[in-house]
Each structure stands twice: as structure tokens, then as C-alpha cells.
Amino acid sequence: MQFDLLIIGTGTAAMVAAMRVRDAGWSVAVIDEKPFGGTCALRGCDPKKMLVGGAEVIDAQRRMRGRGVDGEVQVNWPDLIRFKRSFTDPVPDKHEHRYREKGIETFHGAARFSGPNSVTLNGSELHGRHILIATGAEPLRLGIPGEEHLIDNEAFLAMESLPRRIVLVGGGYIAAEFSHIAARAGAGVTVLQRGPRMLPQFEPELVAWLMEAFRTAGIDVRTKTTVTAIERDGDGFIVRGEFDGEEVTMTADLVVHAAGRTPALERLNLAAAAIARKGNHLHLNQYLQSVTNPAIYAAGDAARIGPPLTPVSSHDAKTVAANLLKGNHAKPDYRGVPSVAFTIPPIAAVGMGEEQARNSRLRYKVKCERASDWFTARRVAEPVYGYKTLVEEETGRILGAHLVGPRIDEVINVFGLAIRNGLTADDIKNTMFAYPTGASDIGYML
């Protein structure tokens, strides 16, 4: 079968590109070996945030105890998972229906390249004038004995019951978010992070403040600890590691892979289509096109040019669609893309960090303050609240914003809007925000 565009994957990038190109009259087919919908809708952002919602209730009750709130609440894990599934279960059928309504062909199975413009699928061959790789990401291989005992984010979000003792291997977004969910739901949680601190993507001062919330939740964070092996021990596991040259061991009922993700490319047989790679990534030009096979484009986590975030996947897909329809002219623009780790409270960043600003040779002002005594934090009895902002001295442009505390997952979007559109600190200070809200604090942060 011949199509103008074949898309491997059915996540955010695939959906956006497929709809835009189909609206232009192209014949389009999408292929996925997993249920249609992609990581964010089925195995990542959305279901995770639904579990966070349950954990937030527990945390709010703890903070407000003795401040007008009495009684105990607890997470019923099976009920919380059923609530999550009320959203995720209908997604694949809805996506397939939407594709078919648009006249987009849908295929199930593992696609492998068989030539520069073709893939094999379930014993048949499909041809595309162009092919978009939108396969997302998968857990990074760790290369340690017993790695097969690790579960990934997908399995964690599908657990019908919550184990009593959980060890998370890694210290990034997944470890931070899942540890807060599991601890608030009643599990004993240990995080083993090879680096010197958790969440290295965020500013160190803010992460240090956030670690107080980890301790309050009873999460045991062990940094500078490298996991060396995982062994089955009856119904549980023994996790072996190394700290400061000494062996450490701990027991767990569940061990979670939280040590990073990489573009899901290994099963595609890229060599058959002469698609070059640079390490674990595709070798792409500035138009998100393969440098060795002009028929091939990539978007989202599979491209991994921009941050591995859902809005970036959508943006990449729009860029690719524009280039397919009108020739290469559009380039992705990743200015002002906010990133949030949905811990409790959350931590967020957009724009430059202080180290990046120093290396840029720009002249800038830094304002950094812990703001636990501000009304936004005090009204919900949340001791973890603070910010760091960077503003260019000559122009007043906002270069970066870094926040931790209640509701900052919403407030960070205002800073993202400012950075993407070149707004100055004075522009933001002169804006009248509703009061009292998290956004009404922004003027004092600049």
C-alpha cells in the first residue's frame, strides 16, 4: 500500500502531524504496536497527574491539621487506579475513531524499515512518500544484573495494588513524582540517585528547599548511590548498590526504573532506510529531517531536539507538517517552554538557569528568595515556597524563572509567555493580576 505520509507512533506528535497533513489532502497512515494515544495520554503525564490529585488531598489534610481541618483521610489505591482508568481506558478507541473520521488509515503492529521509503508490518509492506518517526521514548538500558526485575512508568501507573516497600532507581522527574505519590498513599519509599542531588534539571537552591518536602513525606533519598544489581528474593527483591566505595543493600517489594528515557528507535531497523544516528539520537537537520534520508522526519521524544515535553511534541509536529506541505522552511523554536516536576509541592523552570546565564556573557540580575512567609504559602500551611528569577540588565528581558511551591505549575506559564514573547520585567510588573492568587506574587519576584 502506498501513502503520502506514514507515521510510526500515535502520540501527540503523530496526531497533530496526521491531522494537518490530511487536511491538506494527503493520504496518511498511522502505525503503533501499542494502544493508540501515546505516552502522555496513556502512560505518562495525564494518568500521573490524576494520581497526584489523590496524593495532594493527603498532603493538604496533613498540612491543615490543627488549622481548622480535623479527621483522617487515606488513599484507596485500587479506587484511585479505577479513577485514572476512567480517563485512560477510552483513549485508544477515541483516537482510532478520530483518525478514521478523517480518512486516515490505522495499523496495529511493530513497524520496521525495509527500505528508504517503506516499512514491514505483520508480514506486509507499506510505502510512504515521506515517513515520520514519532515513536516516543523508552527507559534507558542500565546494563546491570537483574535489570529485568525493574518495572517502568507504564507498569507503575497500572498497578492494581500498592506494594509496601518501593525502591526507585534514579533521581529525575519520574523518581521525584512517583515517590511523592507512593509515599502519600502509604508506601515506604527509597530513592537511589547516582548523582549528588535529585532533579539536576532544576536550580540547586530550589531543589534543596524541596527536599524538605521529601523528608516530611518520609521519602528516604540516598544520593551518590549507584545501583549495581537487583536480585529476586522470594516475593520481593534485594537491591545492591555502592555508596562511597562501600556496598549497600536494601529489600523491596517493587523496584522502579526512574533513571532516564531515550528515543525508542532500537526496533525500527533504521539501517535499512539509511537513517543516520548520533549516539542514541537521530541525526536530524534544523528542519527535523534526517540528514541521510530526506524522506524521513522525526518529532517529539523520538527527535529529542527540544525538551522531552508534550507541548514540544505538538510544536515539532506542526513544524514537520509545515515543511512537508511547503518545503523545508520552518524550524522549531523552543524559547519559553516551561518544565514542571509534579512533586508536592511542584517545582518548575523556564528559560535560562544561572549557570547558563553566566556562560551566555549577558549581564543580568538574579533575585532568589525563600518566600515561606508570603500569604500564598501561609494560607495553605506550606513551608516550601520560593523562587529565582534572572533579568537582563540592559533590556529588562526576563531570561529565566524558577519556582517551587503551591500552584507554581500554573504561575510558571506566565513567565513562559513573557520569555517567548520578549516581555520585560516592567511589562509583567505593570500587569494587574487577580488577588490573592499565585500570579499576584510575580511582580515581587522580579
N, C-alpha and C positions, 0 to 999 in steps of 0.2 A: 504494500500500500504506500502511496506517495502523498506527502503533505508539504505545505509551505513551511510549517514550523512544527517540529516535535519538541515537547518539553518533558524532561525527565524530572519528576517530582510534582507534588500537588500542594505545596505550602503557599505562603503569602506571595513569594516572588512568582511562582508558577501561575497563580490565579490572576494576578494583576497583568502579567505579560500576555497570558492567553486571551483575556477579555479585550485588551486594547488591540491586539493584532487581529483577532477575529472580527472586531467591529470595523476594521479596515478592509474586510473581505477576504482575508487569507484563510486557507484551510489549516486547521490546528488540531493536534492530538496531544493528550497528556498521558503520562505513564507513571505508575507508582507501584512498588512492591508492598507498601504498607497501606492502611486505610487512608482514603483521601482526606486532606486537611492540613497535613504538615505538623511540624514540631510545636509551633506556638499554640495552635488551637487544640491539639490533642495531647501533647506530651511535654509541654513547657509552660510558657507564660500564663495562659489563661487558666488551666487547671491548677497550677501552682498558686496563683493569686486567690483562687477560691478556697484553697486550704489555708492560706494566710489569713483569710477572713475569719475562719474559726479560731485560729491562734490569737488573733487580735482581741477577740472577746475575752479570752482568758487573761491576757495581759492587762486589758483595761480594768477588769474586775480586781486584779491584784493591786494595781496602782491606786484605784479609788476606794479600796477597803479602808474603812475608818474615816472616809471623807464624804459620807452620805450614801455609800453603797455597802450593803450587807449581804450575807449569803455566799454560797459557793457555786461555781459553775465548772463544768468539765467538758472536754471534747469527747463525743461519742464517735470514734474513728469510723466505724462502718457507715454510720449515718452521714458523716461528712463526705466520705467517698461516694456514697449514693447521690448526695447533692452535687458533687463535682461531675458525676457521670450524667446527671440530668442535662448538663451542658455539652459534655464531650460526645456522648453516645450518638446524638442526632447529626453531628457534624459531617461524617463521611457521606451519608445519603444526601444531605443538603448540598454538599459540594458537587457530587456527581450530577444531581438534578440540575444545578445551575449550569454546569458545563454543557449538558445535553440540550438544555433550553437554548443555548447559544449556538448549537450545532457543532460543538467541539467533541471530537471522538475521545473516548476514555478507554484506557487499557490497564489491566492489572498484571503485575509480574515484575521480575527483575530485568531491566534493560541492560544490555551490554553492547558496546560499539562493535560493529562488524566491518566498518569502512568509514571513510571521511564523512559520509552523509547518511549513514544507515546504522540501525541497531537491530539486534535479535531479541525476540521476546516470545517466550513459550514456544520455541521452535519455528516461529515465523520471522520475517524480516520487514521492518518498517523503514521507509526512506523519508528524509526531510531535506528540503532545500536549505533550511537552517535548523540547528538543534540548540536548544537552551538547556544548560545543566543547572538545575535548581534542586539538587538533592539534599540540601541542608548539611548538617554536621552530625558527627557521631563521637562517642567517647574516645579519647586518645588512648592508644595502647601504652600500657605501663611497663610491660616486659618484666614482670615479677612472677615468681612461682605462686600458683593459686589465684592468678588473676581471674580465672573463670568463675570464681565464687562471688565476685563483685556484681551488684545489681546497678543498673543505670537509672537515670532520671525517670524514664518511662515506667520501669517496674516499681519504683518508689511511689509514683503518683497513682499506681493502680493497686496498691496493697489493700487487701480486704481487712486486715487486722494490723495493729501496730506492735512490732516487736518491743521487748522490754529494754534491750541494750543495743544501741546503734553506734557504729563507728563510721565516720565519713572520712574518706581518703582524699585530701586536697583542701584548699583554703580559699577558693574563689566564690563566685556567685552561688553555685549550687550548694556548696557546703554551708555557706552563711544562711541562705534562705531555708534549706531543708532542716538544718539544726534548730532554727527557731520554731519551725512548725512542729517538729517531733518533740522537742522539749516541752513546749506549751501543751502538747497532747498527752504528756505524762511519761515519755520515754527517757531513759538515761542516755545522754548523747556525748560522744567524744569526737573531736575534730583533730585529725593529724595532718598538719601542714608542714611541708618540707621547707618553705621559706621562713624568714624571720618574723613575718606578721601575716595576718589574714587580709584578704581584699587588697592586694597590692595595686589594683586599678584605681584606688581612691587615695586621697591625701592622708598622710600618716597621722596628723593631729586628729582628724575626724574619726579615723578608724580606732585610734586609742580611746576616744570618748565612747564609741560604740561598743567597745569590748566590755565596758561596764554592764551593758545590757545582756551580753553573753553570760557574764558571771551571775547576774541576778537571776537569769533563767536556768542556772545550774548546768550550763554547757561547759564541758571540760575541753578547752582549746590548748593543744600542745603544738607549739611552733618548733621549727628547726628539727623536726622529727620526720625521717624518711621511712616509709613502709617498705619492708624488704620481702615479705612473704605473707600469704594468707593460707591457713590450713583448716580443713574441716575437723571439727571436734564434736562428734555426736550430732545433736541437732543445732549446734552453734559453730562458732569459728574462733580460732586463735589468730590474732593479728600480730605479726612480728615487725619491729621497726628498730631504728637506730637513732639515738639522741646523744650528741656529744661523745661519739665513739663507743657508747655503751648500748647493749641490746635492751630493748623494752618489749614487753608482751602485754597483751590485754585480750580479754574474751568479749565476744559479741554474739548476738543473735542475728545480726544483719550487718553487712559491710557494703557501703555505698560508694560508687565511683563518683568523685567530685573533683577530679584532678585535671579538668580541661577537656575541650572538644576540638575536633579537627574536621575539615571538609570531608564529607562522605563520598570518596572518589574511588576507593580501592576495588570495588566490584564492577566498575564501569568498563574495564579493558580499554583505557584511554589510548594505549599504543596502537590499537587497530585503526584509530582515526587520526593518528599523528598529532595528538593533543599534548603539548609540552607541559611539564610541571616545573615549579621552582620549589624544591623541598616537598612539603606536604600540601602546597597550594598550586592551583592552576597558574600558568604563565599567561597573563592577560595584558592587553594594551589598555590605553586610557579610556577606550570605549567599551570595556568589559568583553572584549573579543579575544579569542585565542590568537596568540602571535604566530602559531604554526598551522592553524586550520581556520581560515576566515569564515567557514560555515558555522563555527561554534561560538556561542556566547555563554556567559555564566552570570548568575545573580545571587544575592543573599549570602548565606553562610557558605555555599559552595564556591562562590567567588572569593570571599573573605578579603575584599579590598578595603571596605569600610568596617565599622564596628559590627560585631555579630548580634544585631538587634533587629526586631521585626520591622520597625519603620525604615531601616536601611534596606531590608529585602524588598519592600514596596518601592522605595526610591530607585534601587538598582533595576527593578523590573520595568519601571517607566522609562529609564534611560535606555535599556536594551530595546524596548519596543520602539522608541523614537528612532534609534539607529537602524533597526530592521526596516522600518517603513520608509525612512527618508535618507538612508545612507548615514555613515558614521559622522556625527556632528555633536552629539550630546555626551557630556562627561558627568560622572556622578559628583555631587557636591555634598560633602559630609560636615559642613560647618554647622555648629549649634545642634548636634544630636545629643540629647540627654541620655544618661545611663543611670539606672536605678537598681540597687540590690534591695529586695523586699524583705529585709530583716525587720525586727520590731524593736525600735522604730527603724524606718528605712534610711538608707544613705544614698546620695545622688551626686552626680557630677555632670558638668557640661563645659566644653571649651578647654582651655589650657589649664594644666596643673602648674604648680610653682616651679618645678624643675624644668618643664617645657618652656615656661616663660623666660627663665634665666637663660636657657640655650638659644632663645629667639633673638636676643640682643635688643629687645624692646625695653623701653623704660616704663615701668609700671609700679603701681601702688598695691600693696597687699593689706587686706583687712581680715583679721582672723580672731574670732571670739567665741568662747563658750557662752551660750545665752540661756542657761537653765532657769534664770530668774525672770525671763521675759514671760508675759502673760500667756503666749501661745503654749509654752511648756507647762507653766504652773497650773493652768486651768484643767489639765488632764493628768497632773502629778507625774509628768515625765521628766526625769532629771537629765536625759541625754538630748541636748539641743545645741546646735552651734553651726558655724559657717566659716568659710574662707572665700573671699572674692578677690579678683585681680582686675585692675582697671588701668588701661594705658594712660600714662601721664599727659602726653601731648594732645590726644584726641578725646579722651574720656570714654573711649570704647570699652565695653565690658569684654575682657579676654577670657575669663573663666569664673565659674561659680561652683562651690562645693558645699553641700548641705547635709546635715544629719539631724533627725528629729521627727516629731509628729507632722504628718501631712506634707513633708517636703517632696514627696513623689509627685505632687501636683505643682508646688511652687517652682520646682526646677524648670518647668516648661516655660515660665515667664522669662527666665534667664536664657533659655534656648531660643526663644523668639527674638530676644534682644541681640544675641550674638549672631544669629543667622541673618538678621536684617540691619546690622550695623548700628543699633541704637546705643546711645551713650548712657552713662550713669545718671546724668541730669535728666534725660528723657524719662528714665524709669522713676526717678525721684519726683518728677513733676506729674506723674500719673496718680490719680486718686483711686485707690483700691478700696473695696468694701472692708469695713472694720467692725469688729475684730476678726480677722482671718489670718491665715499664714502668709498670704500675699502682702498684707499690710505691714509685715516686718521687712519687706525687701528694701525699702528706702533706707532703713537703718543699717543694712548690711553693706551698703555701698559708700 
